[in-house]
C-alpha cells in the first residue's frame, strides 16, 4: 500500500492521508460503522469514551479478520456534536499510533439512537 499527500494541494489538516493505493491481491475487509457500545451492551458515557470504544470495536473486528490497525486504508467518522474535532483527532492519533489512512470526518444531526454520539467505519486490506 502507498499513502499519498501531494505537495501541490493543501496538506491534511491532521494525521490522515489524501489517498491510498492498494495493489491487487489483497484481502479486503469492510468494517460497518462501530458505535460506543461496550461488550456488555452498555453505552460508553461521554464523547471521549464513545470514541475510544468505537476504535476498540474496530480493532477487535480487525483482529478477528487476522488484520491490524496498520492495514486500515480508509476511515469515516460521524459525530453528533460540533466543536469536538480536536478531541477526535487526539484520540484517533492515540489509537492509530501514527498510522494515517485516508479519512473523512462528518458532523451530523444524529445517529440511530440519541445516546450515541459517534460512529466510526473503515476499510482494511491485508496481504497474506
Rosetta constraint file for C-alpha pairs under 8 A:
AtomPair CA 1 CA 20 HARMONIC 6.77 0.50
AtomPair CA 1 CA 21 HARMONIC 5.57 0.50
AtomPair CA 1 CA 22 HARMONIC 4.82 0.50
AtomPair CA 1 CA 23 HARMONIC 6.51 0.50
AtomPair CA 2 CA 20 HARMONIC 5.56 0.50
AtomPair CA 2 CA 21 HARMONIC 5.29 0.50
AtomPair CA 2 CA 22 HARMONIC 6.94 0.50
AtomPair CA 3 CA 17 HARMONIC 6.12 0.50
AtomPair CA 3 CA 18 HARMONIC 7.61 0.50
AtomPair CA 3 CA 19 HARMONIC 5.81 0.50
AtomPair CA 3 CA 20 HARMONIC 4.47 0.50
AtomPair CA 3 CA 21 HARMONIC 6.64 0.50
AtomPair CA 3 CA 101 HARMONIC 7.36 0.50
AtomPair CA 3 CA 102 HARMONIC 7.97 0.50
AtomPair CA 4 CA 17 HARMONIC 5.89 0.50
AtomPair CA 4 CA 18 HARMONIC 5.80 0.50
AtomPair CA 4 CA 19 HARMONIC 4.92 0.50
AtomPair CA 4 CA 20 HARMONIC 5.98 0.50
AtomPair CA 5 CA 9 HARMONIC 7.97 0.50
AtomPair CA 5 CA 11 HARMONIC 6.53 0.50
AtomPair CA 5 CA 12 HARMONIC 7.45 0.50
AtomPair CA 5 CA 17 HARMONIC 5.84 0.50
AtomPair CA 5 CA 18 HARMONIC 5.35 0.50
AtomPair CA 5 CA 19 HARMONIC 6.85 0.50
AtomPair CA 6 CA 11 HARMONIC 7.57 0.50
AtomPair CA 6 CA 18 HARMONIC 7.93 0.50
AtomPair CA 7 CA 11 HARMONIC 7.13 0.50
AtomPair CA 12 CA 16 HARMONIC 6.34 0.50
AtomPair CA 12 CA 17 HARMONIC 6.74 0.50
AtomPair CA 12 CA 18 HARMONIC 6.94 0.50
AtomPair CA 14 CA 89 HARMONIC 7.15 0.50
AtomPair CA 15 CA 89 HARMONIC 7.75 0.50
AtomPair CA 15 CA 93 HARMONIC 6.93 0.50
AtomPair CA 15 CA 98 HARMONIC 7.42 0.50
AtomPair CA 15 CA 99 HARMONIC 7.85 0.50
AtomPair CA 15 CA 100 HARMONIC 5.54 0.50
AtomPair CA 16 CA 99 HARMONIC 7.81 0.50
AtomPair CA 16 CA 100 HARMONIC 4.19 0.50
AtomPair CA 16 CA 101 HARMONIC 5.39 0.50
AtomPair CA 16 CA 102 HARMONIC 5.56 0.50
AtomPair CA 16 CA 103 HARMONIC 6.00 0.50
AtomPair CA 17 CA 100 HARMONIC 5.69 0.50
AtomPair CA 17 CA 101 HARMONIC 5.43 0.50
AtomPair CA 17 CA 102 HARMONIC 4.52 0.50
AtomPair CA 17 CA 103 HARMONIC 6.89 0.50
AtomPair CA 18 CA 102 HARMONIC 5.52 0.50
AtomPair CA 18 CA 103 HARMONIC 7.52 0.50
AtomPair CA 19 CA 101 HARMONIC 7.92 0.50
AtomPair CA 19 CA 102 HARMONIC 5.62 0.50
AtomPair CA 20 CA 73 HARMONIC 6.50 0.50
AtomPair CA 20 CA 101 HARMONIC 7.31 0.50
AtomPair CA 20 CA 102 HARMONIC 6.54 0.50
AtomPair CA 22 CA 26 HARMONIC 7.58 0.50
AtomPair CA 22 CA 125 HARMONIC 7.55 0.50
AtomPair CA 25 CA 127 HARMONIC 7.04 0.50
AtomPair CA 26 CA 125 HARMONIC 5.76 0.50
AtomPair CA 26 CA 126 HARMONIC 5.31 0.50
AtomPair CA 26 CA 127 HARMONIC 4.70 0.50
AtomPair CA 26 CA 128 HARMONIC 7.38 0.50
AtomPair CA 27 CA 125 HARMONIC 5.41 0.50
AtomPair CA 27 CA 126 HARMONIC 5.10 0.50
AtomPair CA 27 CA 127 HARMONIC 6.22 0.50
AtomPair CA 27 CA 128 HARMONIC 7.76 0.50
AtomPair CA 28 CA 123 HARMONIC 7.18 0.50
AtomPair CA 28 CA 124 HARMONIC 5.78 0.50
AtomPair CA 28 CA 125 HARMONIC 4.46 0.50
AtomPair CA 28 CA 126 HARMONIC 6.58 0.50
AtomPair CA 29 CA 65 HARMONIC 7.74 0.50
AtomPair CA 29 CA 123 HARMONIC 5.63 0.50
AtomPair CA 29 CA 124 HARMONIC 5.08 0.50
AtomPair CA 29 CA 125 HARMONIC 6.20 0.50
AtomPair CA 30 CA 122 HARMONIC 6.18 0.50
AtomPair CA 30 CA 123 HARMONIC 4.64 0.50
AtomPair CA 30 CA 124 HARMONIC 6.63 0.50
AtomPair CA 31 CA 58 HARMONIC 7.16 0.50
AtomPair CA 31 CA 61 HARMONIC 7.46 0.50
AtomPair CA 31 CA 121 HARMONIC 5.53 0.50
AtomPair CA 31 CA 122 HARMONIC 4.94 0.50
AtomPair CA 31 CA 123 HARMONIC 5.81 0.50
AtomPair CA 31 CA 124 HARMONIC 7.88 0.50
AtomPair CA 32 CA 120 HARMONIC 7.97 0.50
AtomPair CA 32 CA 121 HARMONIC 5.28 0.50
AtomPair CA 32 CA 122 HARMONIC 6.95 0.50
AtomPair CA 33 CA 119 HARMONIC 5.60 0.50
AtomPair CA 33 CA 120 HARMONIC 5.02 0.50
AtomPair CA 33 CA 121 HARMONIC 4.05 0.50
AtomPair CA 33 CA 122 HARMONIC 7.43 0.50
AtomPair CA 34 CA 54 HARMONIC 5.24 0.50
AtomPair CA 34 CA 55 HARMONIC 7.79 0.50
AtomPair CA 34 CA 57 HARMONIC 6.41 0.50
AtomPair CA 34 CA 58 HARMONIC 6.62 0.50
AtomPair CA 34 CA 119 HARMONIC 5.27 0.50
AtomPair CA 34 CA 120 HARMONIC 5.15 0.50
AtomPair CA 34 CA 121 HARMONIC 6.01 0.50
AtomPair CA 35 CA 50 HARMONIC 7.06 0.50
AtomPair CA 35 CA 53 HARMONIC 7.31 0.50
AtomPair CA 35 CA 54 HARMONIC 5.15 0.50
AtomPair CA 35 CA 57 HARMONIC 7.97 0.50
AtomPair CA 35 CA 116 HARMONIC 6.95 0.50
AtomPair CA 35 CA 118 HARMONIC 6.18 0.50
AtomPair CA 35 CA 119 HARMONIC 4.66 0.50
AtomPair CA 35 CA 120 HARMONIC 6.75 0.50
AtomPair CA 36 CA 43 HARMONIC 5.82 0.50
AtomPair CA 36 CA 44 HARMONIC 5.52 0.50
AtomPair CA 36 CA 49 HARMONIC 7.40 0.50
AtomPair CA 36 CA 50 HARMONIC 4.13 0.50
AtomPair CA 36 CA 51 HARMONIC 6.58 0.50
AtomPair CA 36 CA 52 HARMONIC 7.67 0.50
AtomPair CA 36 CA 53 HARMONIC 5.02 0.50
AtomPair CA 36 CA 54 HARMONIC 5.11 0.50
AtomPair CA 36 CA 116 HARMONIC 6.72 0.50
AtomPair CA 36 CA 117 HARMONIC 7.70 0.50
AtomPair CA 36 CA 118 HARMONIC 6.88 0.50
AtomPair CA 36 CA 119 HARMONIC 7.26 0.50
AtomPair CA 37 CA 41 HARMONIC 5.79 0.50
AtomPair CA 37 CA 42 HARMONIC 5.66 0.50
AtomPair CA 37 CA 43 HARMONIC 4.52 0.50
AtomPair CA 37 CA 44 HARMONIC 5.96 0.50
AtomPair CA 37 CA 50 HARMONIC 7.41 0.50
AtomPair CA 37 CA 53 HARMONIC 6.80 0.50
AtomPair CA 37 CA 54 HARMONIC 7.59 0.50
AtomPair CA 38 CA 42 HARMONIC 5.39 0.50
AtomPair CA 38 CA 43 HARMONIC 6.05 0.50
AtomPair CA 38 CA 44 HARMONIC 6.36 0.50
AtomPair CA 38 CA 53 HARMONIC 6.75 0.50
AtomPair CA 43 CA 50 HARMONIC 7.64 0.50
AtomPair CA 43 CA 115 HARMONIC 7.57 0.50
AtomPair CA 43 CA 116 HARMONIC 7.55 0.50
AtomPair CA 44 CA 49 HARMONIC 5.63 0.50
AtomPair CA 44 CA 50 HARMONIC 5.23 0.50
AtomPair CA 44 CA 53 HARMONIC 7.09 0.50
AtomPair CA 45 CA 49 HARMONIC 5.94 0.50
AtomPair CA 45 CA 50 HARMONIC 6.63 0.50
AtomPair CA 46 CA 50 HARMONIC 6.17 0.50
AtomPair CA 46 CA 117 HARMONIC 7.84 0.50
AtomPair CA 47 CA 51 HARMONIC 6.11 0.50
AtomPair CA 47 CA 117 HARMONIC 6.13 0.50
AtomPair CA 47 CA 118 HARMONIC 7.17 0.50
AtomPair CA 48 CA 52 HARMONIC 6.25 0.50
AtomPair CA 48 CA 87 HARMONIC 7.34 0.50
AtomPair CA 48 CA 88 HARMONIC 7.68 0.50
AtomPair CA 48 CA 91 HARMONIC 7.59 0.50
AtomPair CA 49 CA 53 HARMONIC 6.13 0.50
AtomPair CA 50 CA 54 HARMONIC 6.05 0.50
AtomPair CA 50 CA 116 HARMONIC 7.88 0.50
AtomPair CA 50 CA 117 HARMONIC 7.02 0.50
AtomPair CA 50 CA 118 HARMONIC 6.51 0.50
AtomPair CA 51 CA 55 HARMONIC 6.43 0.50
AtomPair CA 51 CA 88 HARMONIC 7.19 0.50
AtomPair CA 51 CA 91 HARMONIC 7.23 0.50
AtomPair CA 51 CA 118 HARMONIC 6.32 0.50
AtomPair CA 51 CA 119 HARMONIC 7.74 0.50
AtomPair CA 52 CA 56 HARMONIC 6.16 0.50
AtomPair CA 52 CA 91 HARMONIC 6.97 0.50
AtomPair CA 52 CA 95 HARMONIC 7.66 0.50
AtomPair CA 53 CA 57 HARMONIC 6.10 0.50
AtomPair CA 54 CA 58 HARMONIC 6.26 0.50
AtomPair CA 54 CA 118 HARMONIC 7.67 0.50
AtomPair CA 54 CA 119 HARMONIC 6.59 0.50
AtomPair CA 54 CA 120 HARMONIC 6.17 0.50
AtomPair CA 55 CA 59 HARMONIC 6.15 0.50
AtomPair CA 55 CA 92 HARMONIC 7.89 0.50
AtomPair CA 55 CA 95 HARMONIC 6.94 0.50
AtomPair CA 55 CA 120 HARMONIC 7.35 0.50
AtomPair CA 56 CA 60 HARMONIC 6.14 0.50
AtomPair CA 57 CA 61 HARMONIC 6.34 0.50
AtomPair CA 58 CA 62 HARMONIC 6.27 0.50
AtomPair CA 58 CA 120 HARMONIC 7.85 0.50
AtomPair CA 58 CA 121 HARMONIC 7.61 0.50
AtomPair CA 58 CA 122 HARMONIC 7.78 0.50
AtomPair CA 59 CA 63 HARMONIC 6.12 0.50
AtomPair CA 59 CA 68 HARMONIC 7.07 0.50
AtomPair CA 59 CA 69 HARMONIC 6.52 0.50
AtomPair CA 60 CA 64 HARMONIC 6.21 0.50
AtomPair CA 61 CA 65 HARMONIC 6.36 0.50
AtomPair CA 62 CA 66 HARMONIC 6.30 0.50
AtomPair CA 62 CA 67 HARMONIC 4.79 0.50
AtomPair CA 62 CA 68 HARMONIC 5.72 0.50
AtomPair CA 62 CA 69 HARMONIC 7.13 0.50
AtomPair CA 62 CA 124 HARMONIC 7.90 0.50
AtomPair CA 63 CA 67 HARMONIC 5.18 0.50
AtomPair CA 63 CA 68 HARMONIC 6.20 0.50
AtomPair CA 67 CA 71 HARMONIC 6.36 0.50
AtomPair CA 67 CA 124 HARMONIC 7.88 0.50
AtomPair CA 67 CA 126 HARMONIC 6.50 0.50
AtomPair CA 68 CA 72 HARMONIC 7.52 0.50
AtomPair CA 69 CA 96 HARMONIC 6.50 0.50
AtomPair CA 69 CA 99 HARMONIC 7.63 0.50
AtomPair CA 70 CA 96 HARMONIC 7.81 0.50
AtomPair CA 70 CA 99 HARMONIC 6.13 0.50
AtomPair CA 71 CA 124 HARMONIC 5.08 0.50
AtomPair CA 71 CA 125 HARMONIC 5.42 0.50
AtomPair CA 71 CA 126 HARMONIC 5.90 0.50
AtomPair CA 72 CA 101 HARMONIC 6.12 0.50
AtomPair CA 72 CA 122 HARMONIC 6.95 0.50
AtomPair CA 72 CA 123 HARMONIC 5.76 0.50
AtomPair CA 72 CA 124 HARMONIC 4.03 0.50
AtomPair CA 72 CA 125 HARMONIC 6.55 0.50
AtomPair CA 73 CA 101 HARMONIC 4.69 0.50
AtomPair CA 73 CA 102 HARMONIC 5.97 0.50
AtomPair CA 73 CA 122 HARMONIC 7.63 0.50
AtomPair CA 73 CA 123 HARMONIC 5.79 0.50
AtomPair CA 73 CA 124 HARMONIC 5.28 0.50
AtomPair CA 73 CA 125 HARMONIC 6.83 0.50
AtomPair CA 74 CA 101 HARMONIC 5.26 0.50
AtomPair CA 74 CA 102 HARMONIC 4.61 0.50
AtomPair CA 74 CA 103 HARMONIC 5.56 0.50
AtomPair CA 74 CA 122 HARMONIC 5.41 0.50
AtomPair CA 74 CA 123 HARMONIC 5.15 0.50
AtomPair CA 74 CA 124 HARMONIC 7.00 0.50
AtomPair CA 75 CA 101 HARMONIC 6.86 0.50
AtomPair CA 75 CA 102 HARMONIC 6.40 0.50
AtomPair CA 75 CA 103 HARMONIC 4.83 0.50
AtomPair CA 75 CA 104 HARMONIC 6.45 0.50
AtomPair CA 75 CA 120 HARMONIC 6.95 0.50
AtomPair CA 75 CA 121 HARMONIC 5.67 0.50
AtomPair CA 75 CA 122 HARMONIC 4.21 0.50
AtomPair CA 75 CA 123 HARMONIC 6.53 0.50
AtomPair CA 76 CA 103 HARMONIC 5.67 0.50
AtomPair CA 76 CA 104 HARMONIC 4.69 0.50
AtomPair CA 76 CA 105 HARMONIC 5.87 0.50
AtomPair CA 76 CA 106 HARMONIC 7.77 0.50
AtomPair CA 76 CA 120 HARMONIC 5.68 0.50
AtomPair CA 76 CA 121 HARMONIC 5.30 0.50
AtomPair CA 76 CA 122 HARMONIC 6.19 0.50
AtomPair CA 77 CA 103 HARMONIC 7.93 0.50
AtomPair CA 77 CA 104 HARMONIC 6.30 0.50
AtomPair CA 77 CA 105 HARMONIC 4.84 0.50
AtomPair CA 77 CA 106 HARMONIC 6.14 0.50
AtomPair CA 77 CA 118 HARMONIC 7.13 0.50
AtomPair CA 77 CA 119 HARMONIC 5.78 0.50
AtomPair CA 77 CA 120 HARMONIC 4.43 0.50
AtomPair CA 77 CA 121 HARMONIC 6.56 0.50
AtomPair CA 78 CA 105 HARMONIC 6.10 0.50
AtomPair CA 78 CA 106 HARMONIC 4.83 0.50
AtomPair CA 78 CA 107 HARMONIC 5.81 0.50
AtomPair CA 78 CA 108 HARMONIC 6.51 0.50
AtomPair CA 78 CA 118 HARMONIC 5.50 0.50
AtomPair CA 78 CA 119 HARMONIC 5.15 0.50
AtomPair CA 78 CA 120 HARMONIC 6.35 0.50
AtomPair CA 79 CA 105 HARMONIC 7.88 0.50
AtomPair CA 79 CA 106 HARMONIC 6.30 0.50
AtomPair CA 79 CA 107 HARMONIC 4.93 0.50
AtomPair CA 79 CA 108 HARMONIC 6.07 0.50
AtomPair CA 79 CA 110 HARMONIC 7.96 0.50
AtomPair CA 79 CA 117 HARMONIC 5.73 0.50
AtomPair CA 79 CA 118 HARMONIC 4.41 0.50
AtomPair CA 79 CA 119 HARMONIC 6.64 0.50
AtomPair CA 80 CA 107 HARMONIC 5.61 0.50
AtomPair CA 80 CA 108 HARMONIC 5.11 0.50
AtomPair CA 80 CA 109 HARMONIC 5.56 0.50
AtomPair CA 80 CA 110 HARMONIC 5.44 0.50
AtomPair CA 80 CA 111 HARMONIC 7.25 0.50
AtomPair CA 80 CA 117 HARMONIC 5.28 0.50
AtomPair CA 80 CA 118 HARMONIC 6.43 0.50
AtomPair CA 81 CA 107 HARMONIC 6.49 0.50
AtomPair CA 81 CA 108 HARMONIC 7.55 0.50
AtomPair CA 81 CA 109 HARMONIC 7.89 0.50
AtomPair CA 81 CA 117 HARMONIC 7.31 0.50
AtomPair CA 82 CA 107 HARMONIC 6.27 0.50
AtomPair CA 84 CA 88 HARMONIC 6.12 0.50
AtomPair CA 85 CA 89 HARMONIC 6.14 0.50
AtomPair CA 86 CA 90 HARMONIC 6.10 0.50
AtomPair CA 87 CA 91 HARMONIC 6.23 0.50
AtomPair CA 88 CA 92 HARMONIC 5.89 0.50
AtomPair CA 89 CA 93 HARMONIC 5.94 0.50
AtomPair CA 90 CA 94 HARMONIC 6.14 0.50
AtomPair CA 91 CA 95 HARMONIC 6.00 0.50
AtomPair CA 92 CA 96 HARMONIC 5.93 0.50
AtomPair CA 93 CA 97 HARMONIC 5.78 0.50
AtomPair CA 93 CA 98 HARMONIC 5.93 0.50
AtomPair CA 93 CA 99 HARMONIC 7.62 0.50
AtomPair CA 94 CA 98 HARMONIC 7.47 0.50
AtomPair CA 96 CA 100 HARMONIC 7.55 0.50
AtomPair CA 110 CA 114 HARMONIC 6.74 0.50
AtomPair CA 110 CA 116 HARMONIC 7.95 0.50
AtomPair CA 110 CA 117 HARMONIC 7.59 0.50
AtomPair CA 111 CA 116 HARMONIC 6.23 0.50
AtomPair CA 111 CA 117 HARMONIC 7.10 0.50
AtomPair CA 111 CA 118 HARMONIC 7.64 0.50
AtomPair CA 111 CA 119 HARMONIC 7.87 0.50
AtomPair CA 112 CA 116 HARMONIC 7.29 0.50
